[in-house]
Structures are given as C-alpha cells and as structure tokens.
C-alpha cells in the first residue's frame, strides 16, 4: 500500500499530461495536414442561443470551441481555485506569512519579469501597439508539468518541491485575477454580476442548511454565477470561482498533490475527486481545439513569449527570491540554496496550459494569436533547460 501511494501522484500526473499532450499533438498534426478541416472542427456550430448572447443581447452561435473554452474549462479553473482557496486555510501553505514570504515574493518576480521582457521586447521591435496586450501570456506557470519536471530533477523530498508548488499556487491566483481584470470578453456590464452574488448567497444558504452534496452548489449556484460572468463580459471560464469558498470544506489543507486528500469526504474535496478525471478529458479537448497552429505561424510573438518564459521567469524568480532573503529577512527552506532557486525558476518557465489559454483571449483569431500559441507550446523547452541547469549547478537529488 505504501508503494502504491508513492506512485499514485506520479501516475496521475503522467496520465493528465499525456491526455493534454496527445490532444495538442493531434491538433498540430491535423492543422498542418488539413488546416481547413481542423478549423471546421474548432468552429463547428452546435446550436444557436439568444439567452447567453453577449452583454448587449446579441445573437450567439455556440461552437465546439466556445463549449470547451468558455464552459467546460470553468471546471479546470474551479479545481485550480480550490487549491488556491485551501492554501489560505489554517495549516495551508499561504496561511503562515513567514513561511510563505520568500516563495510569494519570488512569485512576484516570476510575474513581473516575464511581462516586462515581453513588453520591452515588443517596444524594441516596434510592435508594441499590436502585441502589448499579450503581456500576460508568459506570466503563467503550468503546475502539473512544472511539478513533474522538478520532481525528476530535485527528487520528491527536496525542499524546492513544496517551494515550487506554493509559487505555482500563488502564480495561478495572480493569473486568475489578471484574466478577470485585463481580459474581459466584451464591453463590461457589471450589473449582471448580481446573478453571481445571488448564486453565492444561495450557496451560503445551502451550506447553512447542511447540504453537503456538491451538485446543488455546482448546478444552481455555479450556474447562476457562470451566467452572470458570461453576460457581464468577464470570461465565463472563471464563473465558478466565487462558488468554491462557499462549499463545505475541511479546515486544514494537506497541500497540493498530497494524495491523503483523496480520503477526505468534505463537499469541496468530493467535488474535486469527482471531476478530477473528467477535467483530464476536458484538458485533452482544450489541447485539441487550441493547439492547432501551422508550423509557419512562428513569428515575433513566439519569440517574445519564449524569451519571457525561458529567461524572464527564472531571472525574476531568482532575483526577487534573493531580494526576499538578503533584503527583507525571509528565509529559503532548510536545504535549499540560491542555485536551487535558479533551477526551480527554469521549471516554472513551462507555461503551456494557462499560457495557451491566455493567448486565445489576449489576441483575436489570426496570425498573431497563432504565433503566441506556438510560444506557449514551445515553452516545453524549459524542461530541457531545467535538466541542464540542474546538472550545471550541482543540484543534489533527494529521493
């Protein structure tokens, strides 16, 4: 049983990664062999809807792309939001300011520096006006892939692993805020968010009444919240986030990828357990419908995203981490040094899933969006950088 538990997280991560990677690879091959056929799939109309419409009540055609990116991906962001929320609970990674100080400050570096690299690069190339809205594409860190690569380099017991997970949680939290504030889908009509407020109030009443099934929270309260986001102009993929804190939950967080959580039976954890595998399939569909760019799409946005992720991310994490330790008096975890911080920053440069998502909302459909997507896909080069940096800087693997 002990051995099974040790292999469980790795097995799950590999399965999750493979489904997403397979979807992305199929999309790339399909788009390059039969681009029109691929586009027909992505924009396949499913039904027409006047109810969802736009903030101005316009007619909307619901495509396969909309179904996955705007509706189903709300479940992915809900699970990411669940991890952020639990990290703030007593015992969670964000509940102790002294413990969380250095990773949180390093996170700021991992957000600010890639954005600065992207914006400065766009300015120097004379394309600031066309490309500046893509500054948030390289801000993202793909938790699952970064975690998997870091474990291979550092080993499961190295203190850099929980440091990276905390950094990635904080990075996700910032990313969710950035998506909500800087990338509205339409002209904002925030009055529709009253529906989200009603959804939250209904969820709180259900919680007070002792309802412990997650389905009413998801379908009734979550449905109202999602609809409010969709009509307000905010990205509807974030629409379930306000409901997550309302679900009954354990008051102690075991930590991200701590698989003892599978034994917890509170409402919030049962929500995650039930949707964990379906979300893997959703991510596969997301990869299939968003990663299909032709090889010739490589362009300036590709290079800017790559430079920002492969250089800006590790430099920002290392620099701000050093400032936290040397200038502000915070400490790195015992057994972790500044060289480990560089290697960890390289692992955090894998943007993939969220970077791909941000590219789809930052740019209109066309060559610029495709080039930015290619940068997100090619950020897997950060995995190679991590292994090379680990060897060069003498990382001691701790099993």
Secondary structure, DSSP 8 states (H G I E B T S, - for coil): -HHHHHHHHHHHHHHHHHHHHHHHHHHHHHHHH-HHHHHHHHT-EEEEETTT--TT---EEEEHHHIIIIIIHHHHHHHHHHHHHHHTSTTSTTS-HHHHHHHHHHHHHHHHHHHHHHHHHHHHTT-HHHHGGGTTGGG---HHHHHHHHHHHH-TT-HHHHHHHHHHHHHHHHHHHHHHHH--SSS--GGGGHHHHHHHHHHHHHHHTT---HHHIIIIIHHHHHHHHHHHTS-GGGTTHHHHTTS---SS---TT-GGGGG--SHHHHHHHHHHHHHHHHHHHHHHHH----GGG--HHHHHHHHIIIIIIHHHHHHHHHIIIIIT-----TT--HHHHHHHHHHTT--HHHHHHHHHHHS-TTHHHHHHHHHHHHTTHHHHHHHHHHHHTT-----
